[in-house]
Amino acid sequence: MYEARALSFSRRNRAILDGVDFSAAPGKTVAIVGPNGAGKSTLLKLLTGELAPSSGEIRLDGRPLASFAPQELAHRRAVLPQSGSVSFPFTVAEIVALGAAGRFTRAEKESLVARALSTVEMPQFAARFYDELSGGERQRVQLARVFAQLWASGGTGYLLLDEPTSSLDLSHQLLTLELARQHAAAGAGVICVLHDLNLAAMAADEIVALKNGRVVAAGAPSAIVTDALMAELYGVTCSVRAVPEGPFVLPQSVRRQARH
C-alpha cells in the first residue's frame, strides 16, 4: 500500500500541496486529475521520493518512504516522468538497459531489453539513437525502461506515471494504459497523472481530483466524473455522458487492432 497522510509541500513560501491524504492499493490503478497547477506532478514526485514533504508522511507497505535507501526504493517502484533529457548519444537499447540494473549476464540483460521493447511495440528500434526519435517514440522507450526496471526487480513493484500519454497517438495511448492495467491486474499498484478525463475514467479503478493543492474528490470514476465536479475543477459547464454534435470518438469504444 502507498499511503500519504496530511501531506503538504511548499516552495518559496507558497503552498503547492496542503493536507493531502492519498492511498493506492496493490492490484489497483489510481489516476490523479485536476487543472494545471493543481499539484498533480508535485504529489507524484513526493510519492516517488524525488521531493521531501514539508509536513506529513508517506508510507510504502507500512514503512516510511524516507527510510528507504535509493537502491532499495528502486526495487519497490519505477517512475516514468513527464520528460527526460539525454546528453549523450545512447542507443534505444542502452536507454532501456539502464532500467535492468542487477546481477544479470549479458545475455539475460539483452533478453530483458528485447522483451521490454517488444512490449511497447519497438523491437526494431534497439540500434537507433535515442536523440533521433520523435517525442512519442522517446516516451515509449522510457516506458520500456520502466518495465525493464520492474521486471529486473521481480515485476511486483509500483508503477508511477506522470502524464504517460501526453505525446502519444491514440493507438499507443491505449497500449500504455492497457500495459498499466495489466500490471495492476498482476497484483501490483499503478499511480498515474492524467489530463484526459475520458482516458482516466476508462483506465482507473479510482480517481483522485486535486485543485489548488487539495483533494476535492476521490472515488470510483462513476462518482467522480460528474457535471458538478467538472464545474468545480475546471470552471466549465458540461453534460457528462451527453452525446455531442458533430463527429467524435469515445476511447471506451476503441479497440486496438493486431499489428503485423
C-alpha positions in Angstrom: 0.0 0.0 0.0 1.1 3.5 -0.9 -0.2 5.9 1.7 0.2 9.7 2.4 -1.3 11.4 5.4 -1.7 15.2 5.9 0.9 15.7 3.1 2.0 19.3 2.5 4.6 20.9 0.3 5.7 24.5 0.0 8.2 26.2 -2.3 9.4 29.8 -1.6 6.6 30.3 1.0 3.9 29.2 -1.5 1.8 26.1 -0.6 1.8 23.7 -3.5 0.0 20.9 -1.6 -1.9 21.3 1.6 -3.1 18.5 3.8 -3.4 15.8 1.2 -4.5 12.3 2.1 -3.8 9.6 -0.6 -3.7 5.9 -0.9 -3.1 3.3 -3.6 -3.5 -0.4 -3.0 -1.9 -3.3 -4.9 -4.0 -4.5 -7.8 -5.5 -1.1 -8.4 -4.9 1.8 -10.9 -5.3 5.2 -9.4 -5.5 8.3 -11.6 -4.7 11.8 -10.3 -6.5 14.5 -12.2 -7.1 18.2 -11.9 -6.4 21.6 -13.6 -2.9 23.0 -14.4 -1.1 24.0 -11.3 -3.3 21.8 -9.0 -0.2 20.0 -7.6 -0.6 16.7 -9.5 3.1 16.3 -10.6 4.3 17.5 -7.2 2.2 14.9 -5.5 3.7 12.2 -7.7 7.2 13.5 -7.1 6.6 13.3 -3.3 5.3 9.7 -3.7 8.4 8.7 -5.7 10.7 10.2 -3.2 12.1 12.8 -5.6 10.8 15.6 -3.3 10.6 15.6 0.5 7.3 16.8 2.1 7.2 20.0 4.1 5.0 18.1 6.6 3.1 14.9 6.7 4.3 11.4 6.0 4.4 8.9 3.1 4.5 5.2 3.8 5.2 2.4 1.3 4.0 -1.0 2.5 3.7 0.3 6.1 7.2 1.7 6.2 8.2 5.4 6.0 9.3 6.3 2.4 12.1 8.4 3.8 13.7 5.3 5.4 14.3 3.5 2.1 17.8 3.8 0.5 17.7 4.8 -3.1 18.7 1.4 -4.4 16.1 -0.3 -2.2 13.4 2.1 -3.4 14.3 1.4 -7.0 13.3 -2.2 -6.3 9.9 -1.2 -4.9 8.8 1.3 -7.5 9.6 2.5 -11.1 8.9 6.1 -12.3 8.1 7.5 -15.7 8.5 11.3 -15.6 6.8 13.8 -17.9 10.0 14.2 -19.8 13.7 13.4 -19.6 16.8 14.6 -21.4 19.7 12.5 -22.5 23.0 14.4 -23.1 24.9 11.5 -24.7 24.3 9.6 -28.0 22.8 6.5 -26.4 21.0 3.9 -28.4 17.5 2.8 -27.6 18.7 -0.5 -26.2 21.2 1.3 -23.9 18.5 3.5 -22.5 16.2 0.6 -21.8 19.2 -1.4 -20.3 19.5 1.4 -17.7 16.4 0.0 -16.1 17.8 -3.5 -15.9 20.2 -3.0 -13.1 21.3 -6.0 -11.2 23.5 -9.1 -11.4 22.5 -10.2 -14.9 24.6 -11.8 -17.5 24.9 -10.0 -20.8 22.5 -12.5 -22.4 20.0 -12.0 -19.6 20.1 -8.3 -19.9 19.8 -8.4 -23.7 16.7 -10.7 -23.3 15.2 -8.3 -20.8 15.7 -5.3 -23.1 14.3 -7.2 -26.1 11.2 -8.1 -24.1 10.6 -4.6 -22.9 11.0 -3.1 -26.4 8.6 -5.7 -27.8 6.1 -4.8 -25.1 6.0 -1.2 -26.3 6.0 -2.3 -30.0 9.5 -1.1 -30.7 11.7 -4.2 -31.2 13.2 -2.8 -34.4 14.4 0.4 -32.7 17.1 -1.2 -30.5 20.0 0.1 -32.5 18.5 3.6 -33.2 19.9 6.6 -31.4 17.5 7.9 -28.8 18.0 11.6 -29.7 16.9 10.8 -33.3 13.4 9.7 -32.2 10.2 11.6 -32.1 8.7 12.7 -28.7 6.2 9.9 -28.7 8.8 7.3 -29.6 11.1 8.6 -26.8 8.2 8.3 -24.4 7.6 4.6 -25.3 11.4 3.9 -24.9 11.2 5.3 -21.4 8.2 3.2 -20.7 10.2 0.2 -21.9 13.0 1.2 -19.5 10.5 1.4 -16.6 9.1 -2.1 -17.3 12.7 -3.4 -17.6 13.3 -2.0 -14.1 10.2 -3.6 -12.7 10.9 -7.0 -14.2 14.5 -6.9 -13.1 13.2 -6.5 -9.5 10.6 -9.3 -9.7 7.8 -7.5 -11.5 5.7 -6.6 -8.5 6.8 -3.0 -7.8 4.6 0.0 -8.1 4.4 1.8 -11.4 4.2 5.6 -11.2 3.5 7.5 -14.4 3.4 11.3 -14.9 1.2 12.1 -18.0 2.3 8.9 -19.8 0.0 9.5 -22.8 0.9 13.2 -23.5 3.0 12.7 -26.6 1.4 9.5 -27.9 -1.0 8.8 -30.8 -4.4 7.2 -29.9 -3.2 3.6 -30.5 -0.2 4.0 -28.2 -2.2 5.9 -25.6 -4.4 2.8 -25.4 -1.4 0.5 -25.4 0.2 2.4 -22.5 -3.0 2.2 -20.4 -3.5 -1.4 -21.3 0.0 -2.2 -20.0 -0.7 -0.3 -16.8 -3.9 -2.1 -16.3 -2.2 -5.5 -16.9 0.5 -4.6 -14.4 -2.2 -3.8 -11.8 -4.1 -7.0 -12.7 -1.0 -9.0 -11.9 -1.2 -7.7 -8.3 1.0 -4.6 -8.4 -0.1 -1.0 -8.0 -0.3 1.8 -10.5 -0.4 5.6 -9.9 -0.7 7.9 -12.9 -1.3 11.6 -13.5 -3.6 12.1 -16.5 -5.1 15.1 -18.1 -7.6 13.3 -20.4 -10.6 12.5 -18.2 -12.0 10.0 -20.7 -8.8 8.0 -20.5 -8.8 8.3 -16.7 -12.4 7.1 -16.4 -11.6 4.2 -18.8 -8.4 3.0 -17.2 -8.6 3.9 -13.5 -10.2 2.0 -10.6 -10.1 5.2 -8.6 -9.7 8.8 -9.4 -8.3 11.4 -7.1 -9.1 15.0 -8.1 -6.9 17.9 -7.0 -7.4 21.6 -7.1 -5.3 24.3 -5.5 -3.2 21.7 -3.7 -6.1 19.9 -2.0 -8.1 16.8 -2.7 -11.6 17.8 -3.6 -12.9 14.3 -4.5 -11.7 10.7 -4.6 -13.5 7.6 -5.6 -14.7 5.4 -8.5 -14.8 7.1 -11.9 -18.6 7.0 -12.0 -18.7 9.0 -8.8 -16.0 11.5 -9.8 -16.6 12.4 -13.4 -19.8 14.4 -12.9 -21.2 17.7 -14.2 -20.8 19.3 -10.7 -17.1 18.3 -10.3 -16.2 19.4 -13.8 -17.6 22.8 -13.0 -15.7 22.9 -9.7 -12.4 21.6 -11.1 -12.2 23.3 -14.5 -14.8 26.1 -14.4 -16.7 24.6 -17.4 -20.3 23.7 -17.9 -20.7 20.3 -19.4 -23.1 17.4 -19.5 -21.3 14.2 -18.7 -22.4 11.2 -20.9 -24.3 13.5 -23.3 -23.7 12.9 -27.0 -22.1 16.0 -28.6 -22.9 17.3 -32.1 -20.6 16.5 -34.9 -18.1 13.6 -35.2 -16.5 12.3 -32.0 -14.5 9.2 -30.9 -15.1 7.6 -27.5 -11.9 6.0 -26.1 -14.2 3.4 -24.4 -15.4 2.2 -27.8 -11.9 1.9 -29.4 -10.1 -1.4 -29.6 -6.5 -1.8 -30.8 -6.0 -3.8 -33.9 -3.3 -6.5 -34.2 -0.1 -5.2 -35.6 1.7 -7.1 -38.4 
